[in-house]
Amino acid sequence: MIRINLLPHREIRRQQQQKQFFIMLGTVVAIGAAIWFAVHSYLEDQFKNQVDRNKYLQSEIAKLDKQIAEIQKLKDQTSALLARKRVVETLQSTRSEVVHLLDQLVRQLPDGVYLKSIKQVGTRVAITGITQSQARVSTLMRQLDSSLSLDSPGLVEIKSTQERGQRVNEFIMNINITRASPEDVAGKPAPKPAAKR
C-alpha cells in the first residue's frame, strides 16, 4: 500500500531551517558580542594602566625637576661660597702687602731721595719722588731690584724742576710687587727685609 504524506513537510522543513538559522545567528551574535566585550575590556584595562603609568611618570618627572632645581641651587651656592673663599684668600695673602711695600721702600731708599706719592693698582706700584741727582735714582732702582718682595723697577720719566727754590730732579718709577699664592703664604714665612744701605 502506498503511503501518502499529506502534511506540509516542505513548510515544516523550511520552519526548521529558519529556526536553526536564527539559533546559529543568535549564537554567532552572542559569541561576537562576548569577543567584542572581552577585547573592549582588555583594551580599556590597558588604556587605564597606561594612563596610570603616565601619571606616575609625570609625578616622578616633577620630583626629579624639583631635585634638579635644588641641585642647581646648591651648585650656585657652592660657586658663590668658592668665590667668597677666593676673595678671602686673596685678602688674606695681600693684607700685609702695603706694610711690606712701605717697609721695603723705606729700607731701600738712599739718602737724598724723597717720595712724593705712591699709587698701587693690583701688583703695579707707581712711585713719584724727587732727588738731588740722577745717580741716586739708579741706586734706588738697583736696591729695589734686589728686594725679595719687589721686582722689575722701571723708570718712566725724570725731569729737572724747581722745588722750594732749589733745582731738583723729579722722577716717576714703576715697580711690581712679587705676590705669592695663598698656599705659599700659608706655608712659608714672610720674606726678611733687606738691610738699609
C-alpha positions in Angstrom: 0.0 0.0 0.0 1.4 3.4 -0.9 1.6 5.9 1.9 0.9 9.5 1.0 2.0 12.2 3.4 -0.5 14.9 3.3 1.4 17.1 5.9 3.1 20.2 4.6 6.6 18.7 5.0 8.2 21.5 2.9 6.7 24.1 5.2 7.8 22.3 8.3 11.3 21.8 6.9 11.6 25.5 6.0 10.5 26.4 9.5 13.1 24.1 11.0 15.8 25.6 8.8 14.7 29.1 9.7 14.8 28.1 13.4 18.3 26.6 13.0 19.4 29.7 11.1 18.1 32.1 13.9 19.7 29.8 16.6 23.0 29.9 14.7 22.7 33.7 14.1 22.0 34.3 17.8 24.9 32.1 18.7 27.2 34.0 16.3 25.9 37.3 17.6 26.4 36.2 21.2 29.9 35.0 20.5 30.7 38.2 18.6 29.3 40.3 21.5 31.4 38.2 24.0 34.5 38.7 21.9 33.9 42.4 21.5 33.3 42.8 25.2 36.4 40.9 26.1 38.6 42.9 23.6 37.0 46.1 24.8 37.6 45.3 28.5 41.2 44.3 27.7 41.9 47.5 25.8 40.2 49.6 28.4 42.3 48.0 31.1 45.4 48.6 29.0 44.4 52.2 28.5 43.8 52.7 32.2 47.2 51.1 33.0 48.9 53.3 30.5 47.1 56.4 32.0 48.3 55.3 35.5 51.8 54.8 34.2 51.8 58.2 32.5 50.6 59.8 35.8 53.3 58.0 37.7 55.9 59.1 35.2 54.7 62.7 35.3 54.8 62.7 39.1 58.3 61.3 39.1 59.5 63.8 36.5 58.1 66.6 38.6 60.0 65.2 41.6 63.2 65.0 39.5 62.7 68.5 38.2 62.4 69.7 41.8 65.5 67.8 42.8 67.4 69.2 39.7 66.3 72.7 40.7 67.6 72.1 44.3 70.9 70.7 42.9 71.3 73.8 40.7 70.6 76.0 43.7 73.2 74.1 45.7 75.7 74.5 42.8 75.0 78.2 42.7 75.5 78.5 46.4 78.7 76.4 46.2 80.0 78.7 43.4 79.2 81.8 45.5 80.9 80.3 48.5 84.0 79.4 46.5 84.1 82.9 45.0 83.9 84.3 48.6 86.6 81.9 49.7 88.9 83.1 46.9 88.3 86.7 47.8 89.1 86.0 51.4 92.2 84.0 50.5 93.3 86.9 48.2 92.7 89.4 51.0 94.5 87.2 53.5 97.5 86.9 51.2 97.6 90.6 50.4 96.6 92.2 53.8 100.2 92.8 54.8 101.3 93.8 51.3 101.1 97.5 51.9 103.1 97.2 55.1 105.8 95.2 53.3 105.8 97.7 50.4 106.3 100.7 52.7 108.9 98.9 54.8 110.9 97.9 51.7 110.6 101.4 50.2 111.9 102.9 53.4 114.7 100.4 53.8 115.8 100.6 50.1 115.5 104.4 49.8 119.0 106.0 49.5 119.9 109.3 51.1 118.9 112.4 49.1 115.8 110.7 47.6 112.3 111.7 48.8 109.0 110.2 47.8 106.0 112.4 46.9 103.4 109.8 46.1 102.9 106.0 45.9 100.0 104.6 44.0 99.2 100.9 43.7 96.9 99.2 41.1 97.0 95.4 41.5 100.6 94.4 41.7 101.9 97.5 39.9 103.1 100.4 42.0 103.8 103.9 40.6 106.2 106.0 42.6 106.8 109.7 42.2 109.7 111.4 44.0 112.4 114.0 43.9 116.2 113.6 44.2 119.2 115.8 44.2 121.0 113.7 41.5 120.0 111.2 38.9 122.6 108.8 40.1 120.6 108.3 43.3 117.6 107.2 41.2 119.8 104.5 39.7 120.9 103.4 43.2 117.2 103.2 44.2 116.4 101.1 41.2 119.2 98.7 42.0 118.3 98.4 45.6 114.6 97.8 44.7 115.6 95.1 42.2 117.5 93.3 45.0 114.4 93.2 47.2 112.7 89.9 47.8 109.1 91.3 47.6 109.7 93.9 44.8 110.9 93.4 41.2 111.1 94.9 37.7 111.7 98.6 38.6 111.3 100.8 35.6 112.0 104.5 35.2 109.1 106.2 33.4 110.4 109.8 33.5 112.9 112.0 35.1 113.0 115.8 34.7 114.6 118.8 36.2 112.3 121.1 38.2 112.3 123.7 41.0 111.3 122.7 44.5 111.3 125.3 47.2 113.8 127.4 45.4 116.2 124.5 44.7 116.9 122.8 41.5 116.0 119.0 41.9 115.1 116.1 39.7 111.6 114.8 39.8 111.1 111.1 38.7 108.3 108.7 38.1 109.1 105.0 38.5 107.0 101.8 38.2 107.7 98.6 40.2 105.9 95.3 40.6 105.1 93.5 43.9 106.0 89.9 44.0 102.8 88.3 45.1 102.9 84.7 46.4 99.9 82.3 46.0 97.7 81.8 49.1 99.2 78.3 49.6 102.7 79.8 49.7 101.6 82.5 52.1 100.1 79.9 54.4 103.1 77.6 54.3 106.1 80.0 54.2 107.2 82.7 56.5 107.3 86.3 55.3 110.5 87.4 53.5 113.0 89.2 55.6 113.5 92.8 54.6 116.8 93.8 53.1 119.3 95.8 55.2 119.4 99.5 54.5 122.4 100.6 52.5 
